[in-house]
Amino acid sequence: MKKFLKEDIDPDLMEGDFVVVNGVFVDESYESYSKGDIKTFKDALGVIIEQGLFENYHLIKFFNWDNGSDGWENPKCGPKDCYYLPKEGTNTYFKGSIKLSHKKPTIDDISDIFSSLNENQEEDWWEHLIKDPNQKIRLDYYEDLVDKDIVLEPGDNIEIMTNQDGLKIEGDAMIVDGGDEGGYYLIRLSEILRTEDGEHTHCGDKQKHREPCECELGTGKCWWVHPSHMDKLYFYPNRKGDYFLK
């Protein structure tokens, strides 16, 4: 199974992120540290399903590791496929790494990841996750769009945080055009925005842009952006078109 890992510590891991865990964790709750319960992780692939129960901990459901627990009876966990792990650098009992899995996946890719789940589980909750339109995957500009030559296509749905050419954008958008000739993308936003200087979002620069940009009297909902200038970039594998922007 292909793995695309981010090499640095990521403080912004969130629920729904796919991660790969490597390292050793000694459960300090045992009476004797020397006899503590040692958990070893080697390329353990999972998804973060909870963060709120314990401060600085992720509850991770694993797909190729079954030496854990039921996650305090979390309904998404099987008997031994979940485990609470501390965020990197917050706990001396965990020596290892939790890396974000970077990839622009297809539905088949996600299905393959989840195919290693315990077949005896009665609730196929992961099928809902595969189809969930709110499931998103973080993309890294250099590792994904440059090194792996990933190109976002017209109709792809993304979530971004950026400030480009005086326009602050934070939220969902749709790719209208671009990705070549310098790497700029024309994106459609959910509403008309104005820059600090009063310039409004526009209609693109081609006739084919007018309709997806909802152009009216020279004003539209589109803006040219470059992903290298984005603070955050997510891809929604289960969304297409502008339905979720209306």
N, C-alpha and C positions, 0 to 999 in steps of 0.2 A: 504494500500500500504506500503510495507516495505521501511524503510529509513535507510541508513547507513551513519552516520554523523561523520565528523572529529571534534573533540572537541576543538582544538586550532584554533586561527586565522590563516588563510592561505593567505599570501601576494601574492601568485602566481596564484590566480584564473585567468583564461583566457577565451577567447571566445570559446564557445562550452562546457564549464563545466556545469554539472548539479548541482544545488545548492538548499538548503532549507533555507528559510528566516524566522526569528522570531524577533519580536520587533515592535517599533513604530517610524514613521518618520513624522516630522512636516515640511511642505513645507515653507521654510523661504522666498520664493518669495512673499508671501501674505503681504499686507500692515500692518496688525496687527498680531503679533505673537500669541496673545491670541485667535485670531479667525482663526488661520492658518489651512490649510487643513491637517488633521491628517490621516495618513495611518497606519493601523494595520495589521501585518503579523503574522500568526500562522501556522507553518509548511507549508508555502507557497512554493510549488515546482516549479522550473523554470529552464531555461537555459540562460546563458549569451550570448547575441547575438551581443553586441557591447561594445567597451571600449574606442574608440578613439575620440568621439565627445566632451566629457567633461572630464577634468583631474580628476582622482581619483573617477570616477563614473563607475558603471556597468549599462548597459541597459539590464534588465532581462525580458524575456518573461515568464509569469506564466501560469501554467496549471490548478491550482485550486484556483485562486484568480483573481477577475475581478473588482477591484476598482482603476484601474490605468488610462492609457491613450493609445494613439496609438503610443507612442514612437517617437513623432515628425514625424509622417507619415512614420515610418520605414515599408517597405513592408512586413516584417515578423510579424508585430504586428496586432492584432485585435483592435477593438474600445477601449477596456479598460483593456487589459491583459498584458500591458507592463508598466514598471516604471524604471526611473533612480534612483538608490540607491548608496550612497557613500560607498567607501571601508571602512571596519571597522577601527575605530580609526581616521578617517580623517575629521569627521563632527559631531559637537555636536548636530545637530538636529535629528540624527539617533541614537536611543538607541536600540541596538539589535545585531543580528549576521547574517552573511551570511556564511553558512557552505557548504563545498564540500560534495556532495553525493557520498559515496564510494561504489562501487559495480563492480563486473565483470558481466555485463549484457548479456542476450541473446537478439536476435531480438524481441522475444515476450515480454521481460521485457521493452524494449524501446518503443515498440508499445503500451503497457499498459500505460506508462507514458504519451504518447502523445494523448491517446484516449480521454482525458478530454478537448481537444481544442474545441473552438467554432465551432460547426458543420455548422454554416452559413458562415464560411470563404470560399471564392471562391478558394483561392490558398492553396492547400495542401502542403505547403513548407516543413512541418515536415516529409512528406513521403520521401522527398529527403534526409533529415538529417538522418532518420533511415537507409537508404541504403548507405549513404555517406561513402566511404572507408576511408576517412580522419577523421571521427568522432572517438574520443578516450576518454577513461575514465581513470582517475588516480586511481591507486591502492596503498594502504598503506600496507606495509609488515606485521605489527603487527595486524592491524584491519581486513585485508582482507585475506592474505595468512596464517596467524596463527590462529586468533580468529574464522574466518569463514571457515577455511579449504579449501580455494580456491586453486586449483592446475591448473597452466597453462599447456595446452596440446600441444603435438607436432603439429606443423603447426600454432599455435597461433602467431599473429603478435603483437609486443610490440615496445614501444619507451623507451629508457633508457638513463640515464646519470650516469656514474659511473667510478671509477678508481680502478681496481682490479688486483692484481698481476703484477703491473707495466704497465698495459694496460689501456689507457684512451679511453672510449667508449661513444659516444654521437650520438644518432640517432636511426633509426629503426633497428629491428632485428627480427628473427623468432626463436621460440622455437623448438629445435631438439629433446631434451630428458631431463629427470630429473624431479625434483620436489619432490623426495623422498630421502631416505638415506642421510639425512643431509641438504636437501633443495636446493642443487646446481642444476642449469639448464645449459645445453649445448645450446648455442645460435649461430645461423648463422648470420653473419654480411654481409653487402653489399660489403665489400672489404677485402683484406688481410691487416692486421695491424701488426705493430711491437711494442714491449715494449721498454721502455727506455734502456734496456740492449740488444736490438737487437733480442729478441726472437719473432718469427712470430706466428700468429694464426695457428691453427692446424686442424687435421682431426677427432677430438674426440678420443675415445678409443675403439670403437667397429666397426665391419665390417659394420653394418647398418648405421653408421654415415658418412661413406666415401662419399656417393652420395650427401646427403643434404649439407655437408660441402664443396662440390666441391673440393675434395682432389686431389692433383696432386704432385707427387714426395715428399710426406710427408708434404706438405704445404696445408692448407685449410683456410676456412673463419670462423672457429668456435672457441669458447672460453667458459670455464666454469665460471659461475658467480653465486653469491649468492645474492638474492634480498634484504637481510637485509643490504647490503653494497651499495645499490643504492641510489643516491641522488634524482632521480625521476624515477618513473615507470608508464607507461601508457599502456593500453590494447586497441587494435583496434577490436571492436566486429564484424566489417564487412569485415575483412581481414582474409585470410587463405592461407598458403603456402608462397613460396618465390617469387611470381610474382612481388611484389612491391619492392623487393631488387635488381632487375635486371635493 
